Amino acid sequence: YLADLSLQAGLVVDALGLYHSACETLRAIGDLLWVGASEEGLCSASAILLYPHLRESETLHRNTSLQDGKC
């Protein structure tokens, strides 16, 4: 849960470490459902770090072919 909250808060590096710790702990106790969930979070955090340019939002441009309501 803490890794998910860290990722939502934008603390990607912290979330990455927490997901890694969770994977190791959950794998040791044999809880495969939560291992899958923590690996999914690990993939998400890794993708955010590997592809930072995908987080940039594109600005919307006004379509100049539209009229301002004048006929």
PDB file of N, H, CA, C and O in Angstrom:
ATOM      1  N   TYR A   1       0.814  -1.191   0.000  1.00  0.00           N
ATOM      2  CA  TYR A   1       0.000   0.000   0.000  1.00  0.00           C
ATOM      3  C   TYR A   1       0.862   1.261   0.000  1.00  0.00           C
ATOM      4  O   TYR A   1       0.544   2.246  -0.666  1.00  0.00           O
ATOM      5  N   LEU A   2       1.952   1.213   0.753  1.00  0.00           N
ATOM      6  H   LEU A   2       2.211   0.413   1.294  1.00  0.00           H
ATOM      7  CA  LEU A   2       2.815   2.381   0.862  1.00  0.00           C
ATOM      8  C   LEU A   2       3.474   2.700  -0.481  1.00  0.00           C
ATOM      9  O   LEU A   2       3.659   3.869  -0.819  1.00  0.00           O
ATOM     10  N   ALA A   3       3.825   1.679  -1.237  1.00  0.00           N
ATOM     11  H   ALA A   3       3.675   0.730  -0.963  1.00  0.00           H
ATOM     12  CA  ALA A   3       4.414   1.893  -2.560  1.00  0.00           C
ATOM     13  C   ALA A   3       3.400   2.522  -3.508  1.00  0.00           C
ATOM     14  O   ALA A   3       3.748   3.415  -4.280  1.00  0.00           O
ATOM     15  N   ASP A   4       2.160   2.069  -3.456  1.00  0.00           N
ATOM     16  H   ASP A   4       1.878   1.344  -2.828  1.00  0.00           H
ATOM     17  CA  ASP A   4       1.108   2.656  -4.289  1.00  0.00           C
ATOM     18  C   ASP A   4       0.895   4.121  -3.953  1.00  0.00           C
ATOM     19  O   ASP A   4       0.762   4.956  -4.848  1.00  0.00           O
ATOM     20  N   LEU A   5       0.863   4.434  -2.671  1.00  0.00           N
ATOM     21  H   LEU A   5       0.971   3.756  -1.944  1.00  0.00           H
ATOM     22  CA  LEU A   5       0.674   5.825  -2.250  1.00  0.00           C
ATOM     23  C   LEU A   5       1.860   6.692  -2.643  1.00  0.00           C
ATOM     24  O   LEU A   5       1.686   7.847  -3.032  1.00  0.00           O
ATOM     25  N   SER A   6       3.061   6.142  -2.542  1.00  0.00           N
ATOM     26  H   SER A   6       3.202   5.204  -2.226  1.00  0.00           H
ATOM     27  CA  SER A   6       4.255   6.893  -2.950  1.00  0.00           C
ATOM     28  C   SER A   6       4.230   7.183  -4.440  1.00  0.00           C
ATOM     29  O   SER A   6       4.607   8.273  -4.869  1.00  0.00           O
ATOM     30  N   LEU A   7       3.791   6.222  -5.226  1.00  0.00           N
ATOM     31  H   LEU A   7       3.484   5.336  -4.878  1.00  0.00           H
ATOM     32  CA  LEU A   7       3.714   6.420  -6.674  1.00  0.00           C
ATOM     33  C   LEU A   7       2.673   7.477  -7.018  1.00  0.00           C
ATOM     34  O   LEU A   7       2.899   8.311  -7.894  1.00  0.00           O
ATOM     35  N   GLN A   8       1.543   7.445  -6.338  1.00  0.00           N
ATOM     36  H   GLN A   8       1.360   6.767  -5.626  1.00  0.00           H
ATOM     37  CA  GLN A   8       0.499   8.441  -6.576  1.00  0.00           C
ATOM     38  C   GLN A   8       0.950   9.835  -6.158  1.00  0.00           C
ATOM     39  O   GLN A   8       0.511  10.830  -6.734  1.00  0.00           O
ATOM     40  N   ALA A   9       1.824   9.910  -5.159  1.00  0.00           N
ATOM     41  H   ALA A   9       2.180   9.101  -4.691  1.00  0.00           H
ATOM     42  CA  ALA A   9       2.316  11.195  -4.681  1.00  0.00           C
ATOM     43  C   ALA A   9       3.457  11.728  -5.543  1.00  0.00           C
ATOM     44  O   ALA A   9       3.921  12.848  -5.330  1.00  0.00           O
ATOM     45  N   GLY A  10       3.913  10.935  -6.516  1.00  0.00           N
ATOM     46  H   GLY A  10       3.535  10.025  -6.689  1.00  0.00           H
ATOM     47  CA  GLY A  10       4.986  11.371  -7.399  1.00  0.00           C
ATOM     48  C   GLY A  10       6.375  11.014  -6.909  1.00  0.00           C
ATOM     49  O   GLY A  10       7.361  11.463  -7.492  1.00  0.00           O
ATOM     50  N   LEU A  11       6.480  10.224  -5.859  1.00  0.00           N
ATOM     51  H   LEU A  11       5.678   9.860  -5.386  1.00  0.00           H
ATOM     52  CA  LEU A  11       7.770   9.793  -5.325  1.00  0.00           C
ATOM     53  C   LEU A  11       8.151   8.477  -5.978  1.00  0.00           C
ATOM     54  O   LEU A  11       8.090   7.417  -5.356  1.00  0.00           O
ATOM     55  N   VAL A  12       8.545   8.559  -7.239  1.00  0.00           N
ATOM     56  H   VAL A  12       8.594   9.420  -7.745  1.00  0.00           H
ATOM     57  CA  VAL A  12       8.724   7.358  -8.062  1.00  0.00           C
ATOM     58  C   VAL A  12       9.893   6.511  -7.572  1.00  0.00           C
ATOM     59  O   VAL A  12       9.786   5.285  -7.527  1.00  0.00           O
ATOM     60  N   VAL A  13      11.001   7.137  -7.208  1.00  0.00           N
ATOM     61  H   VAL A  13      11.088   8.132  -7.245  1.00  0.00           H
ATOM     62  CA  VAL A  13      12.174   6.380  -6.766  1.00  0.00           C
ATOM     63  C   VAL A  13      11.880   5.655  -5.458  1.00  0.00           C
ATOM     64  O   VAL A  13      12.276   4.503  -5.282  1.00  0.00           O
ATOM     65  N   ASP A  14      11.191   6.322  -4.547  1.00  0.00           N
ATOM     66  H   ASP A  14      10.870   7.258  -4.690  1.00  0.00           H
ATOM     67  CA  ASP A  14      10.807   5.671  -3.294  1.00  0.00           C
ATOM     68  C   ASP A  14       9.848   4.509  -3.557  1.00  0.00           C
ATOM     69  O   ASP A  14       9.975   3.443  -2.955  1.00  0.00           O
ATOM     70  N   ALA A  15       8.898   4.722  -4.453  1.00  0.00           N
ATOM     71  H   ALA A  15       8.795   5.588  -4.942  1.00  0.00           H
ATOM     72  CA  ALA A  15       7.937   3.670  -4.794  1.00  0.00           C
ATOM     73  C   ALA A  15       8.642   2.463  -5.404  1.00  0.00           C
ATOM     74  O   ALA A  15       8.279   1.318  -5.133  1.00  0.00           O
ATOM     75  N   LEU A  16       9.642   2.728  -6.220  1.00  0.00           N
ATOM     76  H   LEU A  16       9.937   3.658  -6.440  1.00  0.00           H
ATOM     77  CA  LEU A  16      10.388   1.633  -6.858  1.00  0.00           C
ATOM     78  C   LEU A  16      11.047   0.751  -5.800  1.00  0.00           C
ATOM     79  O   LEU A  16      10.986  -0.476  -5.887  1.00  0.00           O
ATOM     80  N   GLY A  17      11.668   1.364  -4.816  1.00  0.00           N
ATOM     81  H   GLY A  17      11.717   2.360  -4.745  1.00  0.00           H
ATOM     82  CA  GLY A  17      12.290   0.604  -3.733  1.00  0.00           C
ATOM     83  C   GLY A  17      11.270  -0.158  -2.898  1.00  0.00           C
ATOM     84  O   GLY A  17      11.506  -1.303  -2.512  1.00  0.00           O
ATOM     85  N   LEU A  18      10.144   0.474  -2.622  1.00  0.00           N
ATOM     86  H   LEU A  18       9.952   1.405  -2.936  1.00  0.00           H
ATOM     87  CA  LEU A  18       9.107  -0.187  -1.833  1.00  0.00           C
ATOM     88  C   LEU A  18       8.487  -1.363  -2.579  1.00  0.00           C
ATOM     89  O   LEU A  18       8.216  -2.405  -1.983  1.00  0.00           O
ATOM     90  N   TYR A  19       8.263  -1.200  -3.878  1.00  0.00           N
ATOM     91  H   TYR A  19       8.484  -0.353  -4.362  1.00  0.00           H
ATOM     92  CA  TYR A  19       7.736  -2.322  -4.672  1.00  0.00           C
ATOM     93  C   TYR A  19       8.724  -3.478  -4.706  1.00  0.00           C
ATOM     94  O   TYR A  19       8.329  -4.641  -4.625  1.00  0.00           O
ATOM     95  N   HIS A  20      10.001  -3.162  -4.825  1.00  0.00           N
ATOM     96  H   HIS A  20      10.322  -2.217  -4.891  1.00  0.00           H
ATOM     97  CA  HIS A  20      11.027  -4.215  -4.862  1.00  0.00           C
ATOM     98  C   HIS A  20      11.048  -4.978  -3.531  1.00  0.00           C
ATOM     99  O   HIS A  20      11.109  -6.207  -3.517  1.00  0.00           O
ATOM    100  N   SER A  21      10.997  -4.252  -2.426  1.00  0.00           N
ATOM    101  H   SER A  21      10.948  -3.253  -2.437  1.00  0.00           H
ATOM    102  CA  SER A  21      10.974  -4.900  -1.109  1.00  0.00           C
ATOM    103  C   SER A  21       9.723  -5.758  -0.946  1.00  0.00           C
ATOM    104  O   SER A  21       9.784  -6.863  -0.408  1.00  0.00           O
ATOM    105  N   ALA A  22       8.600  -5.243  -1.412  1.00  0.00           N
ATOM    106  H   ALA A  22       8.551  -4.345  -1.850  1.00  0.00           H
ATOM    107  CA  ALA A  22       7.347  -6.002  -1.314  1.00  0.00           C
ATOM    108  C   ALA A  22       7.421  -7.281  -2.132  1.00  0.00           C
ATOM    109  O   ALA A  22       6.949  -8.328  -1.689  1.00  0.00           O
ATOM    110  N   CYS A  23       8.009  -7.208  -3.323  1.00  0.00           N
ATOM    111  H   CYS A  23       8.393  -6.358  -3.683  1.00  0.00           H
ATOM    112  CA  CYS A  23       8.135  -8.414  -4.162  1.00  0.00           C
ATOM    113  C   CYS A  23       8.938  -9.496  -3.450  1.00  0.00           C
ATOM    114  O   CYS A  23       8.552 -10.664  -3.438  1.00  0.00           O
ATOM    115  N   GLU A  24      10.057  -9.095  -2.860  1.00  0.00           N
ATOM    116  H   GLU A  24      10.371  -8.146  -2.870  1.00  0.00           H
ATOM    117  CA  GLU A  24      10.895 -10.071  -2.163  1.00  0.00           C
ATOM    118  C   GLU A  24      10.179 -10.677  -0.958  1.00  0.00           C
ATOM    119  O   GLU A  24      10.217 -11.890  -0.754  1.00  0.00           O
ATOM    120  N   THR A  25       9.532  -9.836  -0.169  1.00  0.00           N
ATOM    121  H   THR A  25       9.501  -8.850  -0.335  1.00  0.00           H
ATOM    122  CA  THR A  25       8.838 -10.315   1.028  1.00  0.00           C
ATOM    123  C   THR A  25       7.674 -11.225   0.674  1.00  0.00           C
ATOM    124  O   THR A  25       7.507 -12.293   1.263  1.00  0.00           O
ATOM    125  N   LEU A  26       6.871 -10.798  -0.290  1.00  0.00           N
ATOM    126  H   LEU A  26       7.006  -9.931  -0.769  1.00  0.00           H
ATOM    127  CA  LEU A  26       5.696 -11.591  -0.661  1.00  0.00           C
ATOM    128  C   LEU A  26       6.077 -12.890  -1.356  1.00  0.00           C
ATOM    129  O   LEU A  26       5.390 -13.899  -1.201  1.00  0.00           O
ATOM    130  N   ARG A  27       7.156 -12.876  -2.115  1.00  0.00           N
ATOM    131  H   ARG A  27       7.714 -12.056  -2.241  1.00  0.00           H
ATOM    132  CA  ARG A  27       7.611 -14.107  -2.752  1.00  0.00           C
ATOM    133  C   ARG A  27       8.086 -15.102  -1.693  1.00  0.00           C
ATOM    134  O   ARG A  27       7.885 -16.307  -1.841  1.00  0.00           O
ATOM    135  N   ALA A  28       8.717 -14.602  -0.622  1.00  0.00           N
ATOM    136  H   ALA A  28       8.881 -13.623  -0.502  1.00  0.00           H
ATOM    137  CA  ALA A  28       9.203 -15.470   0.448  1.00  0.00           C
ATOM    138  C   ALA A  28       8.064 -16.145   1.205  1.00  0.00           C
ATOM    139  O   ALA A  28       8.209 -17.282   1.653  1.00  0.00           O
ATOM    140  N   ILE A  29       6.941 -15.462   1.350  1.00  0.00           N
ATOM    141  H   ILE A  29       6.823 -14.538   0.986  1.00  0.00           H
ATOM    142  CA  ILE A  29       5.823 -16.076   2.078  1.00  0.00           C
ATOM    143  C   ILE A  29       4.863 -16.816   1.141  1.00  0.00           C
ATOM    144  O   ILE A  29       3.945 -17.494   1.604  1.00  0.00           O
ATOM    145  N   GLY A  30       5.072 -16.688  -0.169  1.00  0.00           N
ATOM    146  H   GLY A  30       5.817 -16.138  -0.544  1.00  0.00           H
ATOM    147  CA  GLY A  30       4.294 -17.472  -1.125  1.00  0.00           C
ATOM    148  C   GLY A  30       2.947 -16.900  -1.492  1.00  0.00           C
ATOM    149  O   GLY A  30       2.070 -17.635  -1.946  1.00  0.00           O
ATOM    150  N   ASP A  31       2.759 -15.605  -1.308  1.00  0.00           N
ATOM    151  H   ASP A  31       3.471 -15.008  -0.940  1.00  0.00           H
ATOM    152  CA  ASP A  31       1.482 -14.969  -1.662  1.00  0.00           C
ATOM    153  C   ASP A  31       1.561 -14.480  -3.111  1.00  0.00           C
ATOM    154  O   ASP A  31       1.948 -13.342  -3.378  1.00  0.00           O
ATOM    155  N   LEU A  32       1.190 -15.357  -4.029  1.00  0.00           N
ATOM    156  H   LEU A  32       0.876 -16.281  -3.812  1.00  0.00           H
ATOM    157  CA  LEU A  32       1.381 -15.069  -5.451  1.00  0.00           C
ATOM    158  C   LEU A  32       0.477 -13.975  -5.984  1.00  0.00           C
ATOM    159  O   LEU A  32       0.851 -13.274  -6.924  1.00  0.00           O
ATOM    160  N   LEU A  33      -0.704 -13.812  -5.406  1.00  0.00           N
ATOM    161  H   LEU A  33      -1.008 -14.382  -4.642  1.00  0.00           H
ATOM    162  CA  LEU A  33      -1.603 -12.755  -5.861  1.00  0.00           C
ATOM    163  C   LEU A  33      -0.992 -11.381  -5.607  1.00  0.00           C
ATOM    164  O   LEU A  33      -0.989 -10.526  -6.493  1.00  0.00           O
ATOM    165  N   TRP A  34      -0.475 -11.171  -4.398  1.00  0.00           N
ATOM    166  H   TRP A  34      -0.478 -11.866  -3.679  1.00  0.00           H
ATOM    167  CA  TRP A  34       0.119  -9.880  -4.067  1.00  0.00           C
ATOM    168  C   TRP A  34       1.483  -9.699  -4.715  1.00  0.00           C
ATOM    169  O   TRP A  34       1.908  -8.567  -4.947  1.00  0.00           O
ATOM    170  N   VAL A  35       2.180 -10.801  -5.014  1.00  0.00           N
ATOM    171  H   VAL A  35       1.834 -11.721  -4.826  1.00  0.00           H
ATOM    172  CA  VAL A  35       3.439 -10.693  -5.771  1.00  0.00           C
ATOM    173  C   VAL A  35       3.146 -10.115  -7.146  1.00  0.00           C
ATOM    174  O   VAL A  35       3.869  -9.243  -7.628  1.00  0.00           O
ATOM    175  N   GLY A  36       2.088 -10.601  -7.772  1.00  0.00           N
ATOM    176  H   GLY A  36       1.500 -11.309  -7.380  1.00  0.00           H
ATOM    177  CA  GLY A  36       1.697 -10.076  -9.080  1.00  0.00           C
ATOM    178  C   GLY A  36       1.341  -8.606  -9.027  1.00  0.00           C
ATOM    179  O   GLY A  36       1.693  -7.842  -9.925  1.00  0.00           O
ATOM    180  N   ALA A  37       0.640  -8.207  -7.971  1.00  0.00           N
ATOM    181  H   ALA A  37       0.354  -8.828  -7.241  1.00  0.00           H
ATOM    182  CA  ALA A  37       0.264  -6.804  -7.827  1.00  0.00           C
ATOM    183  C   ALA A  37       1.487  -5.926  -7.603  1.00  0.00           C
ATOM    184  O   ALA A  37       1.571  -4.823  -8.145  1.00  0.00           O
ATOM    185  N   SER A  38       2.428  -6.406  -6.813  1.00  0.00           N
ATOM    186  H   SER A  38       2.360  -7.301  -6.373  1.00  0.00           H
ATOM    187  CA  SER A  38       3.637  -5.608  -6.564  1.00  0.00           C
ATOM    188  C   SER A  38       4.531  -5.558  -7.800  1.00  0.00           C
ATOM    189  O   SER A  38       5.204  -4.554  -8.031  1.00  0.00           O
ATOM    190  N   GLU A  39       4.547  -6.616  -8.589  1.00  0.00           N
ATOM    191  H   GLU A  39       4.000  -7.432  -8.401  1.00  0.00           H
ATOM    192  CA  GLU A  39       5.322  -6.578  -9.830  1.00  0.00           C
ATOM    193  C   GLU A  39       4.682  -5.637 -10.855  1.00  0.00           C
ATOM    194  O   GLU A  39       5.382  -5.001 -11.643  1.00  0.00           O
ATOM    195  N   GLU A  40       3.363  -5.553 -10.838  1.00  0.00           N
ATOM    196  H   GLU A  40       2.794  -6.069 -10.197  1.00  0.00           H
ATOM    197  CA  GLU A  40       2.681  -4.600 -11.709  1.00  0.00           C
ATOM    198  C   GLU A  40       3.068  -3.164 -11.332  1.00  0.00           C
ATOM    199  O   GLU A  40       3.330  -2.337 -12.205  1.00  0.00           O
ATOM    200  N   GLY A  41       3.099  -2.884 -10.049  1.00  0.00           N
ATOM    201  H   GLY A  41       2.886  -3.557  -9.340  1.00  0.00           H
ATOM    202  CA  GLY A  41       3.524  -1.571  -9.590  1.00  0.00           C
ATOM    203  C   GLY A  41       4.986  -1.306  -9.908  1.00  0.00           C
ATOM    204  O   GLY A  41       5.358  -0.184 -10.249  1.00  0.00           O
ATOM    205  N   LEU A  42       5.807  -2.329  -9.798  1.00  0.00           N
ATOM    206  H   LEU A  42       5.504  -3.241  -9.521  1.00  0.00           H
ATOM    207  CA  LEU A  42       7.222  -2.215 -10.139  1.00  0.00           C
ATOM    208  C   LEU A  42       7.394  -1.871 -11.612  1.00  0.00           C
ATOM    209  O   LEU A  42       8.245  -1.053 -11.962  1.00  0.00           O
ATOM    210  N   CYS A  43       6.603  -2.481 -12.468  1.00  0.00           N
ATOM    211  H   CYS A  43       5.912  -3.145 -12.184  1.00  0.00           H
ATOM    212  CA  CYS A  43       6.646  -2.171 -13.902  1.00  0.00           C
ATOM    213  C   CYS A  43       6.189  -0.745 -14.174  1.00  0.00           C
ATOM    214  O   CYS A  43       6.771  -0.049 -15.006  1.00  0.00           O
ATOM    215  N   SER A  44       5.153  -0.314 -13.477  1.00  0.00           N
ATOM    216  H   SER A  44       4.680  -0.879 -12.801  1.00  0.00           H
ATOM    217  CA  SER A  44       4.653   1.050 -13.667  1.00  0.00           C
ATOM    218  C   SER A  44       5.688   2.082 -13.245  1.00  0.00           C
ATOM    219  O   SER A  44       5.932   3.051 -13.964  1.00  0.00           O
ATOM    220  N   ALA A  45       6.295   1.880 -12.087  1.00  0.00           N
ATOM    221  H   ALA A  45       6.097   1.093 -11.502  1.00  0.00           H
ATOM    222  CA  ALA A  45       7.314   2.815 -11.609  1.00  0.00           C
ATOM    223  C   ALA A  45       8.533   2.808 -12.524  1.00  0.00           C
ATOM    224  O   ALA A  45       9.124   3.857 -12.779  1.00  0.00           O
ATOM    225  N   SER A  46       8.909   1.646 -13.013  1.00  0.00           N
ATOM    226  H   SER A  46       8.430   0.793 -12.806  1.00  0.00           H
ATOM    227  CA  SER A  46      10.050   1.557 -13.928  1.00  0.00           C
ATOM    228  C   SER A  46       9.761   2.282 -15.235  1.00  0.00           C
ATOM    229  O   SER A  46      10.629   2.975 -15.767  1.00  0.00           O
ATOM    230  N   ALA A  47       8.556   2.127 -15.751  1.00  0.00           N
ATOM    231  H   ALA A  47       7.852   1.564 -15.319  1.00  0.00           H
ATOM    232  CA  ALA A  47       8.198   2.796 -17.004  1.00  0.00           C
ATOM    233  C   ALA A  47       8.207   4.310 -16.840  1.00  0.00           C
ATOM    234  O   ALA A  47       8.602   5.031 -17.757  1.00  0.00           O
ATOM    235  N   ILE A  48       7.776   4.797 -15.683  1.00  0.00           N
ATOM    236  H   ILE A  48       7.455   4.211 -14.939  1.00  0.00           H
ATOM    237  CA  ILE A  48       7.786   6.236 -15.444  1.00  0.00           C
ATOM    238  C   ILE A  48       9.221   6.757 -15.431  1.00  0.00           C
ATOM    239  O   ILE A  48       9.491   7.843 -15.942  1.00  0.00           O
ATOM    240  N   LEU A  49      10.136   5.993 -14.854  1.00  0.00           N
ATOM    241  H   LEU A  49       9.916   5.110 -14.439  1.00  0.00           H
ATOM    242  CA  LEU A  49      11.533   6.431 -14.809  1.00  0.00           C
ATOM    243  C   LEU A  49      12.221   6.286 -16.160  1.00  0.00           C
ATOM    244  O   LEU A  49      13.050   7.119 -16.526  1.00  0.00           O
ATOM    245  N   LEU A  50      11.887   5.244 -16.895  1.00  0.00           N
ATOM    246  H   LEU A  50      11.214   4.567 -16.597  1.00  0.00           H
ATOM    247  CA  LEU A  50      12.552   4.997 -18.181  1.00  0.00           C
ATOM    248  C   LEU A  50      12.066   5.919 -19.290  1.00  0.00           C
ATOM    249  O   LEU A  50      12.827   6.243 -20.201  1.00  0.00           O
ATOM    250  N   TYR A  51      10.815   6.343 -19.224  1.00  0.00           N
ATOM    251  H   TYR A  51      10.197   6.080 -18.483  1.00  0.00           H
ATOM    252  CA  TYR A  51      10.232   7.162 -20.285  1.00  0.00           C
ATOM    253  C   TYR A  51       9.650   8.449 -19.705  1.00  0.00           C
ATOM    254  O   TYR A  51       8.431   8.621 -19.687  1.00  0.00           O
ATOM    255  N   PRO A  52      10.498   9.346 -19.236  1.00  0.00           N
ATOM    256  CA  PRO A  52       9.980  10.579 -18.610  1.00  0.00           C
ATOM    257  C   PRO A  52       9.295  11.515 -19.597  1.00  0.00           C
ATOM    258  O   PRO A  52       8.456  12.325 -19.203  1.00  0.00           O
ATOM    259  N   HIS A  53       9.647  11.411 -20.883  1.00  0.00           N
ATOM    260  H   HIS A  53      10.329  10.753 -21.203  1.00  0.00           H
ATOM    261  CA  HIS A  53       9.039  12.289 -21.881  1.00  0.00           C
ATOM    262  C   HIS A  53       7.569  11.973 -22.128  1.00  0.00           C
ATOM    263  O   HIS A  53       6.854  12.802 -22.690  1.00  0.00           O
ATOM    264  N   LEU A  54       7.108  10.813 -21.729  1.00  0.00           N
ATOM    265  H   LEU A  54       7.689  10.139 -21.273  1.00  0.00           H
ATOM    266  CA  LEU A  54       5.703  10.456 -21.921  1.00  0.00           C
ATOM    267  C   LEU A  54       4.799  11.118 -20.891  1.00  0.00           C
ATOM    268  O   LEU A  54       3.579  11.128 -21.060  1.00  0.00           O
ATOM    269  N   ARG A  55       5.376  11.674 -19.820  1.00  0.00           N
ATOM    270  H   ARG A  55       6.367  11.666 -19.683  1.00  0.00           H
ATOM    271  CA  ARG A  55       4.576  12.342 -18.800  1.00  0.00           C
ATOM    272  C   ARG A  55       4.269  13.780 -19.173  1.00  0.00           C
ATOM    273  O   ARG A  55       3.402  14.403 -18.558  1.00  0.00           O
ATOM    274  N   GLU A  56       4.958  14.319 -20.165  1.00  0.00           N
ATOM    275  H   GLU A  56       5.662  13.813 -20.664  1.00  0.00           H
ATOM    276  CA  GLU A  56       4.712  15.699 -20.558  1.00  0.00           C
ATOM    277  C   GLU A  56       3.374  15.796 -21.271  1.00  0.00           C
ATOM    278  O   GLU A  56       3.076  15.009 -22.169  1.00  0.00           O
ATOM    279  N   SER A  57       2.587  16.752 -20.868  1.00  0.00           N
ATOM    280  H   SER A  57       2.830  17.392 -20.138  1.00  0.00           H
ATOM    281  CA  SER A  57       1.288  16.910 -21.517  1.00  0.00           C
ATOM    282  C   SER A  57       1.432  17.869 -22.696  1.00  0.00           C
ATOM    283  O   SER A  57       2.183  18.843 -22.645  1.00  0.00           O
ATOM    284  N   GLU A  58       0.710  17.573 -23.726  1.00  0.00           N
ATOM    285  H   GLU A  58       0.100  16.782 -23.767  1.00  0.00           H
ATOM    286  CA  GLU A  58       0.734  18.430 -24.902  1.00  0.00           C
ATOM    287  C   GLU A  58      -0.264  19.569 -24.704  1.00  0.00           C
ATOM    288  O   GLU A  58      -1.352  19.377 -24.161  1.00  0.00           O
ATOM    289  N   THR A  59       0.128  20.745 -25.153  1.00  0.00           N
ATOM    290  H   THR A  59       1.011  20.900 -25.595  1.00  0.00           H
ATOM    291  CA  THR A  59      -0.794  21.870 -25.047  1.00  0.00           C
ATOM    292  C   THR A  59      -1.785  21.824 -26.202  1.00  0.00           C
ATOM    293  O   THR A  59      -1.455  21.394 -27.307  1.00  0.00           O
ATOM    294  N   LEU A  60      -2.977  22.265 -25.931  1.00  0.00           N
ATOM    295  H   LEU A  60      -3.246  22.614 -25.033  1.00  0.00           H
ATOM    296  CA  LEU A  60      -4.005  22.292 -26.955  1.00  0.00           C
ATOM    297  C   LEU A  60      -3.904  23.600 -27.731  1.00  0.00           C
ATOM    298  O   LEU A  60      -3.726  24.669 -27.146  1.00  0.00           O
ATOM    299  N   HIS A  61      -4.019  23.504 -29.040  1.00  0.00           N
ATOM    300  H   HIS A  61      -4.163  22.636 -29.515  1.00  0.00           H
ATOM    301  CA  HIS A  61      -3.956  24.685 -29.888  1.00  0.00           C
ATOM    302  C   HIS A  61      -5.329  24.957 -30.475  1.00  0.00           C
ATOM    303  O   HIS A  61      -6.084  24.034 -30.785  1.00  0.00           O
ATOM    304  N   ARG A  62      -5.635  26.208 -30.619  1.00  0.00           N
ATOM    305  H   ARG A  62      -5.022  26.957 -30.367  1.00  0.00           H
ATOM    306  CA  ARG A  62      -6.930  26.601 -31.168  1.00  0.00           C
ATOM    307  C   ARG A  62      -6.930  26.358 -32.664  1.00  0.00           C
ATOM    308  O   ARG A  62      -5.956  26.659 -33.355  1.00  0.00           O
ATOM    309  N   ASN A  63      -8.005  25.821 -33.148  1.00  0.00           N
ATOM    310  H   ASN A  63      -8.796  25.576 -32.587  1.00  0.00           H
ATOM    311  CA  ASN A  63      -8.158  25.582 -34.571  1.00  0.00           C
ATOM    312  C   ASN A  63      -8.490  26.915 -35.243  1.00  0.00           C
ATOM    313  O   ASN A  63      -9.562  27.476 -35.013  1.00  0.00           O
ATOM    314  N   THR A  64      -7.580  27.420 -36.066  1.00  0.00           N
ATOM    315  H   THR A  64      -6.709  26.964 -36.252  1.00  0.00           H
ATOM    316  CA  THR A  64      -7.769  28.739 -36.673  1.00  0.00           C
ATOM    317  C   THR A  64      -8.806  28.731 -37.786  1.00  0.00           C
ATOM    318  O   THR A  64      -9.224  29.795 -38.243  1.00  0.00           O
ATOM    319  N   SER A  65      -9.225  27.561 -38.226  1.00  0.00           N
ATOM    320  H   SER A  65      -8.885  26.697 -37.854  1.00  0.00           H
ATOM    321  CA  SER A  65     -10.225  27.525 -39.299  1.00  0.00           C
ATOM    322  C   SER A  65     -11.637  27.790 -38.761  1.00  0.00           C
ATOM    323  O   SER A  65     -12.556  28.038 -39.542  1.00  0.00           O
ATOM    324  N   LEU A  66     -11.814  27.740 -37.453  1.00  0.00           N
ATOM    325  H   LEU A  66     -11.068  27.538 -36.819  1.00  0.00           H
ATOM    326  CA  LEU A  66     -13.121  28.033 -36.866  1.00  0.00           C
ATOM    327  C   LEU A  66     -13.324  29.538 -36.761  1.00  0.00           C
ATOM    328  O   LEU A  66     -12.393  30.286 -36.467  1.00  0.00           O
ATOM    329  N   GLN A  67     -14.534  29.958 -37.003  1.00  0.00           N
ATOM    330  H   GLN A  67     -15.291  29.350 -37.242  1.00  0.00           H
ATOM    331  CA  GLN A  67     -14.867  31.385 -36.919  1.00  0.00           C
ATOM    332  C   GLN A  67     -15.234  31.746 -35.478  1.00  0.00           C
ATOM    333  O   GLN A  67     -15.563  30.871 -34.678  1.00  0.00           O
ATOM    334  N   ASP A  68     -15.176  33.021 -35.159  1.00  0.00           N
ATOM    335  H   ASP A  68     -14.909  33.732 -35.809  1.00  0.00           H
ATOM    336  CA  ASP A  68     -15.537  33.491 -33.839  1.00  0.00           C
ATOM    337  C   ASP A  68     -17.040  33.727 -33.688  1.00  0.00           C
ATOM    338  O   ASP A  68     -17.446  34.459 -32.786  1.00  0.00           O
ATOM    339  N   GLY A  69     -17.849  33.152 -34.510  1.00  0.00           N
ATOM    340  H   GLY A  69     -17.519  32.556 -35.242  1.00  0.00           H
ATOM    341  CA  GLY A  69     -19.288  33.340 -34.452  1.00  0.00           C
ATOM    342  C   GLY A  69     -19.774  34.386 -35.463  1.00  0.00           C
ATOM    343  O   GLY A  69     -20.965  34.694 -35.507  1.00  0.00           O
ATOM    344  N   LYS A  70     -18.878  34.925 -36.261  1.00  0.00           N
ATOM    345  H   LYS A  70     -17.910  34.676 -36.226  1.00  0.00           H
ATOM    346  CA  LYS A  70     -19.267  35.910 -37.276  1.00  0.00           C
ATOM    347  C   LYS A  70     -19.622  35.185 -38.559  1.00  0.00           C
ATOM    348  O   LYS A  70     -18.922  34.256 -38.963  1.00  0.00           O
ATOM    349  N   CYS A  71     -20.685  35.592 -39.191  1.00  0.00           N
ATOM    350  H   CYS A  71     -21.253  36.346 -38.862  1.00  0.00           H
ATOM    351  CA  CYS A  71     -21.118  34.943 -40.424  1.00  0.00           C
ATOM    352  C   CYS A  71     -20.763  35.775 -41.628  1.00  0.00           C
ATOM    353  O   CYS A  71     -21.054  35.381 -42.758  1.00  0.00           O
TER     354      CYS A  71
END
